[in-house]
Amino acid sequence: MFLPTPAKEQFEIQVWKLQIAKVFCKQIAMSIDETLTIPTLPPNVELISHLAPEIHMLKLMDASDNSAKGICQVFQSMIQQTGLTSKGFFGRFQLLGGDLATIQNFHCLRNQCAPSAFPEYRMDNIYFQLGASHTLWDISSTLFTHHFGNPSNMLDCGAWQHLEALGFSLHKAIQKKDFTLMVNQMERVFEALICYCLMVKRDIHLAKLGSEKVQLPTETWHSIIEECYVDYCTPKARWAAAADKDTKLSNTLMLFHDFSTVVEAKRLMKAGDVGRLMLIWKKWSIMCQSLNGLNHYATYLPRTVLLLDRILPVSMRRYLRHNLLISPSGRPGHFVAKDFWLEIQNYWLKFFFNKSGQGTQVEKLKNFAMFIL
């Protein structure tokens, strides 16, 4: 289920070569015949519609944070604002979004109420879905911390060495309040490593990088990308480095592999391809089992993947998968995760509250929340 099929393995190899080709074209060399070169954009697996969604904002809810009482207050407020009765609300499927802490609190509350003869106590009709952005942020933060290394040891070859070489401040590398910056830094480190591997294959000195790009025959251009993939990106290369007890090379290749999943997740989310997102989530479901700090994701992420890929009916799976990403502007290639878009709306509410003085009334802010779009 979580292991890739032969077709999915070939697709993953293709994604690796596309990532290498993108850096090769951007930094070092171009092919003479561009029509025969490897494209820099992967094929779509399950692309969702880019039409702008119709969104209706509810009033701001004043509820306790991270508690069972707060979840009950949210449900009560939703019932009042939608005009449904308790029987009508708990008698139909309700899809809600939330971060990992919210999902844990809800499951804890539901387990305490079970078994029950009343639907409003069982809450079996409510399903909390992991947000794509929060999942990306939490897993990328753990991977970045895992590979960051020790900056006080100059012999340490962690990610901090690459950040320092690229001119980034080490103290601002892992930002808990700016996950977008952190993911962008991981992408730059990943592309810098690809560029270095290509320079080794082409025997190019660093001083010559950035000058006029070389025009290569198509066969030579393809062979360099193939050699780079085989020597640095395959499981065989990682196993060989570990068998030779070359710690620095082995750790660098592991960083190379882990960062590639984050970069691919960022790019596919912007493209709006939930099929590729499911492939990354399956890979992360296995990686979470051995990474410190992702104990809860090791349980909830595989559960989500099973629901979205196998357990639920086909139509329900499609609905839930296509609910992960939206294109607010209605343009292709400008998708964002739904939870990320909601975080932006919450930011504007907080900005309005903090900048409007001490006399701001919460009741007025609740009414203002409906017109934040």
C-alpha positions in Angstrom: 0.0 0.0 0.0 2.6 2.6 1.1 5.4 1.1 -1.0 5.6 2.3 -4.6 4.5 0.1 -7.5 6.9 -0.3 -10.5 5.0 2.4 -12.3 5.3 4.8 -9.4 9.0 4.0 -9.1 9.5 5.1 -12.7 7.5 8.2 -12.0 9.8 9.0 -9.0 12.9 8.5 -11.1 11.4 10.8 -13.7 10.8 13.5 -11.0 14.4 13.2 -9.9 15.7 13.7 -13.4 13.4 16.6 -13.9 14.7 18.3 -10.8 18.3 17.8 -12.0 17.5 19.0 -15.5 15.9 22.2 -14.1 19.1 23.1 -12.3 21.3 22.0 -15.2 19.4 24.3 -17.6 19.3 27.2 -15.2 22.9 27.2 -14.1 25.3 25.3 -16.3 24.4 24.1 -19.8 21.6 23.8 -22.4 20.9 21.2 -24.9 21.4 22.0 -28.6 18.0 20.5 -29.5 15.6 21.6 -26.7 12.7 19.6 -28.2 14.5 16.3 -27.2 15.6 17.4 -23.7 14.0 16.3 -20.5 11.2 18.6 -19.6 11.5 20.6 -16.3 7.9 20.1 -15.3 6.7 16.6 -14.3 3.5 15.1 -15.9 0.3 15.5 -14.0 -1.1 12.7 -11.9 -4.4 14.1 -10.6 -4.7 17.8 -11.4 -7.7 19.6 -9.8 -9.7 22.4 -11.3 -8.3 25.9 -11.0 -11.7 27.6 -11.0 -12.0 30.1 -8.1 -13.9 28.4 -5.2 -17.1 29.8 -3.7 -16.3 30.4 -0.1 -18.7 31.6 2.7 -17.0 32.8 5.8 -18.6 32.2 9.2 -18.5 34.6 12.1 -15.4 34.6 14.3 -15.9 32.1 17.1 -14.8 32.9 20.6 -13.9 29.5 22.0 -11.3 27.9 24.2 -8.1 26.9 22.5 -6.8 23.3 22.4 -9.4 21.8 24.7 -12.5 19.6 24.4 -14.6 22.5 25.7 -13.4 24.6 22.8 -14.4 22.0 20.2 -17.9 21.8 21.7 -18.2 25.6 21.5 -17.1 25.5 17.9 -19.8 22.9 17.0 -22.5 24.9 18.8 -21.5 28.1 17.0 -21.6 26.3 13.6 -25.1 24.9 14.4 -26.3 28.4 15.3 -24.8 30.1 12.2 -25.9 27.5 9.7 -29.4 27.2 11.0 -29.3 23.5 11.4 -30.7 21.5 14.3 -28.4 19.3 16.4 -30.0 16.3 14.7 -29.4 17.8 11.2 -25.8 18.7 12.0 -24.8 15.4 13.5 -26.9 13.4 11.0 -24.9 14.2 8.0 -21.2 14.0 7.0 -19.2 17.0 8.2 -15.7 17.6 6.8 -13.6 19.9 9.0 -10.0 21.0 8.7 -7.5 21.5 11.4 -3.9 21.1 12.5 -2.6 18.0 14.3 -3.3 19.4 17.8 -6.9 20.0 16.9 -7.4 16.6 15.5 -5.8 15.0 18.6 -8.1 16.9 20.9 -11.2 15.9 18.9 -10.3 12.2 18.8 -9.6 12.3 22.5 -13.0 13.8 23.1 -14.8 11.3 20.8 -13.1 8.4 22.5 -14.2 9.6 25.9 -17.8 9.9 24.7 -18.0 6.4 23.1 -20.0 4.3 23.3 -23.2 6.4 23.2 -26.7 6.0 21.9 -26.9 9.6 20.9 -25.3 10.8 17.5 -24.4 14.2 19.0 -22.3 12.4 21.6 -20.7 9.8 19.3 -19.7 12.4 16.6 -19.1 9.6 14.1 -20.2 11.9 11.3 -17.3 14.4 11.8 -14.0 13.9 10.0 -11.0 16.2 10.6 -8.7 16.3 7.6 -5.0 17.1 8.0 -4.1 20.4 6.2 -1.5 20.2 3.4 0.4 23.2 4.5 0.6 22.3 8.2 1.7 18.8 7.2 4.4 20.3 5.0 5.6 22.8 7.6 5.8 20.3 10.5 7.6 17.6 8.5 9.9 20.0 6.8 10.8 21.6 10.1 11.7 18.2 11.6 13.7 17.2 8.5 15.6 20.5 8.6 16.3 20.2 12.3 17.4 16.6 11.8 19.9 17.6 9.0 20.9 21.0 10.4 24.0 19.8 12.2 26.2 21.5 14.8 27.4 25.0 13.7 30.0 25.1 16.5 31.9 22.2 14.9 33.6 23.3 11.7 34.0 19.6 10.7 30.3 19.1 10.8 28.8 18.9 7.3 25.2 19.5 8.1 22.8 21.8 6.3 24.2 24.8 8.2 27.4 24.6 6.1 25.4 24.9 2.9 23.3 27.8 4.3 26.4 29.7 5.3 28.0 29.2 1.9 24.8 30.6 0.3 25.0 33.6 2.6 22.0 32.9 4.9 22.1 33.7 8.6 22.3 30.5 10.7 20.3 32.1 13.6 17.3 32.7 11.3 17.4 29.4 9.4 14.6 27.5 11.3 11.8 30.0 11.8 8.8 28.8 13.7 6.9 31.9 12.6 8.0 31.9 8.9 7.7 28.4 7.5 7.7 29.6 4.0 11.2 31.0 4.4 12.4 27.8 5.9 11.0 25.7 2.9 12.5 28.2 0.5 15.9 27.8 2.2 15.6 24.0 1.9 14.9 24.4 -1.8 18.0 26.5 -2.3 20.2 24.1 -0.4 18.8 21.2 -2.5 19.4 23.1 -5.8 22.9 24.0 -4.7 23.7 20.4 -4.0 22.4 19.4 -7.4 24.5 22.1 -9.0 27.6 20.9 -7.2 27.0 17.3 -8.3 26.7 18.5 -11.9 29.8 20.6 -11.6 31.7 17.5 -10.4 30.5 15.5 -13.4 31.4 18.3 -15.8 34.6 19.2 -13.9 33.6 22.8 -13.7 35.4 25.2 -11.3 33.3 27.4 -9.1 34.7 30.6 -10.6 33.3 29.6 -14.0 29.8 29.1 -12.7 27.4 31.9 -13.8 29.2 32.7 -17.0 27.8 32.0 -20.4 25.9 28.7 -20.6 27.5 25.9 -22.6 25.6 24.3 -25.5 25.9 20.5 -25.3 24.8 17.8 -27.7 21.5 16.2 -26.6 23.1 12.8 -26.0 25.8 14.3 -23.8 23.3 16.4 -21.9 21.1 13.4 -21.2 24.1 11.2 -20.1 25.3 13.8 -17.6 21.8 13.9 -16.0 21.7 10.1 -15.9 25.1 9.8 -14.3 24.3 12.4 -11.7 21.1 10.6 -10.8 22.8 7.1 -10.6 25.8 8.3 -8.6 24.0 10.6 -6.1 20.2 10.1 -6.1 19.6 6.3 -6.1 19.2 4.0 -3.0 22.2 2.1 -4.3 24.3 5.2 -4.0 23.2 5.8 -0.4 23.8 2.1 0.5 27.3 2.2 -1.1 28.2 5.4 0.9 27.0 3.8 4.1 28.8 0.5 3.4 32.1 2.4 2.7 31.6 4.1 6.1 31.9 7.5 4.4 29.8 9.4 7.0 29.9 12.8 5.4 28.9 11.5 1.9 26.2 9.2 3.4 24.7 12.1 5.5 24.8 14.4 2.5 23.0 11.9 0.3 20.4 11.4 3.0 19.9 15.1 3.2 19.7 15.2 -0.6 16.9 12.6 -0.5 14.9 14.1 2.3 15.0 17.7 1.0 13.9 16.5 -2.4 10.6 15.4 -0.9 10.0 18.8 0.6 10.9 20.6 -2.7 8.6 18.3 -4.6 5.8 18.8 -2.2 6.1 22.6 -2.4 6.1 22.5 -6.3 3.2 20.1 -6.7 1.1 22.0 -4.2 1.6 25.2 -6.3 0.7 23.2 -9.4 -2.5 21.8 -7.8 -1.6 18.1 -8.3 -3.1 16.1 -5.5 -2.1 12.8 -7.1 1.6 13.7 -6.6 0.8 14.9 -3.1 -0.5 11.5 -2.2 2.7 9.9 -3.4 4.7 12.3 -1.2 2.4 11.6 1.8 2.9 7.9 1.4 6.7 8.4 1.5 6.4 10.6 4.5 4.2 8.0 6.2 7.1 5.7 6.2 9.7 8.3 7.0 7.7 9.5 10.1 8.1 6.1 11.7 11.9 6.7 12.4 12.1 10.5 12.8 12.1 12.0 16.3 9.4 14.6 16.8 6.9 13.1 14.4 5.4 10.5 16.7 1.8 11.7 16.2 2.2 12.1 12.4 3.5 8.5 12.3 -0.1 7.6 13.4 -2.3 10.2 11.8 -0.7 10.6 8.4 -0.8 6.9 7.4 -4.5 6.9 8.6 -5.3 9.9 6.4 -3.5 8.3 3.4 -5.5 5.0 3.8 -8.8 6.9 4.0 -8.0 9.0 0.9 -6.6 6.2 -1.1 -8.3 2.9 -0.2 -11.0 2.9 2.5 -13.5 5.5 1.5 -15.8 5.2 -1.6 -14.2 6.5 -4.8 -16.4 9.6 -5.0 -15.7 10.5 -1.3 -11.9 10.0 -1.8 -12.0 12.3 -4.8 -13.9 15.0 -2.9 -11.6 14.9 0.1 -8.4 15.0 -2.0 -9.7 17.9 -4.1 -10.5 19.7 -0.9 -6.9 20.0 0.1 -5.9 22.7 -2.4 -7.6 25.7 -3.9 -6.8 28.4 -6.4 -8.1 31.7 -4.8 -7.4 33.7 -8.0 -8.8 31.1 -10.4 -5.5 30.8 -12.3 -3.7 27.6 -13.1 -0.4 27.1 -11.3 -1.4 29.4 -8.5 -2.8 26.9 -6.0 -2.3 27.1 -2.2 -3.3 24.7 0.5 -6.7 25.5 2.0 -5.4 25.7 5.5 -2.7 28.1 4.4 -5.3 30.4 2.8 -7.3 30.3 6.0 -4.2 31.3 8.0 -3.9 34.4 5.8 -7.5 35.3 6.7 -6.8 34.8 10.4 -3.8 37.0 10.1 -5.9 39.9 8.8 -8.3 39.5 11.7 -5.4 39.6 14.2 -3.9 42.6 12.4 -7.2 44.4 12.6 -7.6 43.6 16.3 -4.0 44.6 17.2 -4.0 47.8 15.2 -7.4 49.2 16.1 -6.6 50.1 19.7 -7.6 48.8 23.2 -11.3 49.6 22.7 -11.9 47.0 20.0 -15.0 44.9 20.8 -14.9 41.2 20.1 -18.5 41.2 19.1 -17.9 43.7 16.3 -14.8 41.7 15.2 -17.0 38.6 14.8 -19.3 40.4 12.4 -16.3 41.8 10.5 -14.9 38.3 10.0 -17.6 37.4 7.5 -16.3 40.2 5.1 -12.6 39.5 5.4 -12.5 38.0 1.8 
